[in-house]
Amino acid sequence: MTLTASTVAGATYSWTGPNSFSSSAQSPFIANATTAASGAYHVTVTVNSCTSTSATTTATVNAVPAAPAVSNNGPICESGTLTLTASSVSGATYSWTGPNSFTSTNRIASVVSATTNATGSYSVNVTVNGCTSTNAATVATVNAIPDARPSATTGQSARAAR
């Protein structure tokens, strides 16, 4: 998180804020900011021993959402519908990716008329308030339908089999 004060020629800066934050930089940077860094930040500038009144800005650090729990209805047979499910996360948008350039923004995503090429790992992440979770993954299997065509036999082979 970066805080920024206007440039004032010859000035020194004094920042204060949450968690005993203090800095003398014009634009201090807070690395790895957590939600505890949210709140009011105050800055004063001093020029020739004269200090300004305090200016205030409010910063909000949003939490990174947890990765959703995921599952699928596999294994399924080809030509069926593969259903991918992510747990409900309040206020989230979803982003699925998977085999064959599969993408979806639905919490519950489907691959209709799935082929064996749909077998593989599907991952999803959620975004809440501009913060994106890590990916969660589920491995789905689409099985081929066996060939049920009868095979022809000759009369002699059929008799020998009896």
Phi, psi and omega in degrees: 000136179242132174255143183226131174248153178299150177284127176234121183302130176073012186270155164248152186243148177222110180255145169221157180186193183304154177059037179061027178297136171209148180202150175252008178280151175295318181229080182290151181244130177251107182284145176052045181299139176248176179300336178294344178277357178290143176144194183271133176244137183240141178225141171234154174240144180236129177227128179052044179068010177252126184254134179289168168289160183286136171255146185235140171227148179250132180244143176236126175250115180277147178287144173283125181291152175289150176297140180288157171283138184231155177203174175214166183268014182281170000286147177237168175268148179304151185079356174277181178255120175274125181247126179251131185233132173246146178297155181284128177237119184304128176074011186270153164251149186247148178220104179264146168221156180188191182304153177059036178062028179296134172218152175200151175247014179269148175296318175249111185251154183227147168245105183277143181053050184297143173251173179298339176293347178277355177294136177149193183267130176246133179236154181217146169227164179239149176237128178228127179052038177080001180251133186250135179288171168288166179283145169245146185229152173223141180258125182248147178236131174243114182271145177290147174278128182294151178284117183256016180292135178289151177256146181275142176236155178278160180302321182292318180293323180294320179292321182293332181283342184288000000 
